[in-house]
């Protein structure tokens, strides 16, 4: 019996609970000082709710909304969080939430940064493949933020090929290849005993250098106000570090 057959999002959930067991705890510890004074918070790419769950433990009375393009991810998040959070199925380009937020954050959601181990250079990684649509999406975020509201984006180390063994004789394999505009990541979930590929998905990510990122953010109505968190790699490519932007 394949316990994941009804919802492939459970693969993702198992990966972070079994392989990267302390990751989300570390992330939220680094995130909390940034969100401490915010009452209305938006998570962009809420996934299965692993970050939101921890945010709510630290800020149980906050108004937290999570959006995600994947209904399957949201189904898992709903089971985890119940009615403690408002969950909305939407992509960021088209989101229309009838409220304003003090702060929006994305932990490896639509946008995140790649730390390339230098003090002055960083790379913005986006799941939106064109500059024009990134401007539209970031402006849509800005529309949902109050004046001087914050946009907080997580950082990671450089992505490399990797293989991880999970319970239930499941192998998780990631293959990374360069493209003309960024990288392609292929995610394979394989049954170890017979080599059956249970799930095979790819993500094409646009990568922008720091100068292009600055132009993009300024064009979208944001200015960078700082970088917070731990630069030390926790495991493989994971960091507890955030780039913070303010709505102008």
N, C-alpha and C positions, 0 to 999 in steps of 0.2 A: 504493500500500500504506500502510495506517495502522499505524505502528509501535507505537501505543498501544492498539490495539483489544483486545489480550488483557488489559490491566490499566490502567484509567484512573488508578491511583495514579502511573503514570509521568509524567502531566501535572504533578502536584504536584512530583515529584522534579526534573523538568526546569526548572520555574519557579525553584526555589531554587538550582539549580546554574548557571542561565544569567542570570537577572535579579538575584537577590540572592546573588551569588557569595561575598561575604565575610561574610554575615550569621551563619551558624552558627559560623564561626571566632570572630567577635566575641562571640557569645553564650557559647560555652564558655570563652573567656578570662575573661569576667566571672563565670561559674558556678564555675570551678575553685577559687577561694579559699574558696567556701562548702562545696564537697564534698570538699575536700582530705583531711580526716581521716575520711571515711566510707568504709567497706569494702563494705557491703551497700547497694546503691542501687536504687531503683525509679523508672523513667521512666513517667509517666502520659501516654498518648498518644504512643507512640514513633514513630508514623508510618512513614516509610521508613528510619528509622535515621540520619538525617543528624547529629543531635546526639549520639546514642549512639556513633557512629563516632568522633567527636572526643573524647568523654569517655574512651573506651577507649585512645586514643592517649596521653592524659595520665595515665590510671590503668589501665594494662594488666592489673594483677592484682586489680582490684576485681570483686566479684560484682554484675553489672548485669542487672536484669530489666526488660523493657519490655512494657507492656500496650497494646493498641489494640483498638478495636471492629471495625476494618476488616481482614478477611483479605487484601484486595488490598494494603493498605499493608504488612502483615506479610510478604507474599510478597516484596516488594521489599526490605524490611529483611533478610530471611533471605538473599537473594542478596548483599547488601552485607556482612553481618556474619558469616555462617556460624554456627559454634557458639561464637562469642566472647560471646554474650549469650543469655539465656533469653527467648524471645518467647512471649507468652501472648495468645490472642484472648479478650478479655473487656471488658465495660464496667465502669466503676468501681463502680457500684451493686451489682454481683453478683460482684466479683472475690473469689476465695478462693485465695490463694497460701499455701502451707504453709511460710512463713518470715517472719521479721521483718527490717525494714530500719532502717538508721541514718538514712536520708534518702530522701525522695521529691521529685521535681521534675516540673514540667509546663511545657514551653515552648510556649505557645499551644495546649495540649491541651484538656483538659476545662475548666480554669479559667485565666484570665490577667487582668491588670490593664490598664486604660486610663489613660494619663498625660494629664491635662487641663491640664498646664502651670501648676499651682498647688502650693504647698508642703504644704498641709494637706488637700487633697481628692484622692481617687482613686476609681475605679470598678472594681468586680469584674465581670468578664464570664464567664458560665457557659453551657456548652452544655446544661446540665440546667435545664429550664424552670420548676421549682417550688422554693420555699424548702424544703419538706418533703423532697424528694428530694436537694437539695443537702446537707441535714443528714445524711441517710442515707449519701450518698456520701463526705462528708468524715469521718464517723465510721468508715466502712469503711477509709479511708486510715489513720486514727489506729490502728485495730486492727492494722494491718500495720506500724506503727512501734514501735521500741523506746522505752522511757521516755526522755523528753526528745529524741526524734527530731524531725527537721526536715521541714517541708513548704515547698518553694521554688517560687514561681509567677512566671513572667516578666511583663514589662510591655510594652505597645505604645503608640504614639501613636493618636490618634483615627482611626477608619476612615472612608475616603472612597471614592467611586467611582474606579475606575482601569482603564486598558487597557494591556496589555503584549503585545508581539510576541515570539514564541518561534520557534526553529528549526522547520523543516518546515512553514512557512506556517500556523502556529497562532497564534490570537489568544486571550489570556486576558483576560476582562472580569469585573470585580466591580461589582455594584450594591448600594448600601447604603440601606436605608429604615428609618425608625423604626417601632416597634410600641408597644403600650400598656405593655409590660414591658421593652422593650430595643430591639434592632435585628434586622432580617432581612438576611442577606447572600446574594446570589445569585451563584453562580460559573458562568460560561459559558466553554466552550472551543469556539472557532469556527474552521472552516477558512477561511482568508483568501481563497482563489481563488474560492470559490463561495458563501460565507456559510453553509455547512452547520454546524449546531450539533451538535458531537460529544458534548458532555456538558453537562448543565444540572442543578445541584444547589443547594439552599438550606440555610442554617443559621439557625435562630431562637435568638438569644442573649438570655439574661436578664441585665440590668444592675442592679447594686446600688450605692448610694452608700456612702461610707465608714462611716457610722453603722450601716447595715444589714449591711454586711460584717463589722464588728466584732461585732455581735450573732450573726451566723451562725457566725463562727469560734469565738466563746466557747461557743455552744451545741453546737458540734461537737467541743470539747475542744482548741482551739488558741488560742494567744496570739501576737500579732505581736511579734517581737523586733528587726526592723530592715528597712531597704531598702538594697540594695547594687547597685552598677553604675553605668553611664553614663546620665545623663538625656538626652544629646544624641541627636537623631534621626539614625540612620545612613542610611536611605533610605526615603522615603515614610513609613510608619507604624512602622518597625522600631526597636527599642531593644535595648540589652544591659543590662537592669536587672531586679532580682528583689526581690520581697517575701518575707520569710522569717518563717515561723511555727514555733512549737515546740509539741509535744504536751505538754499539762499533766498 
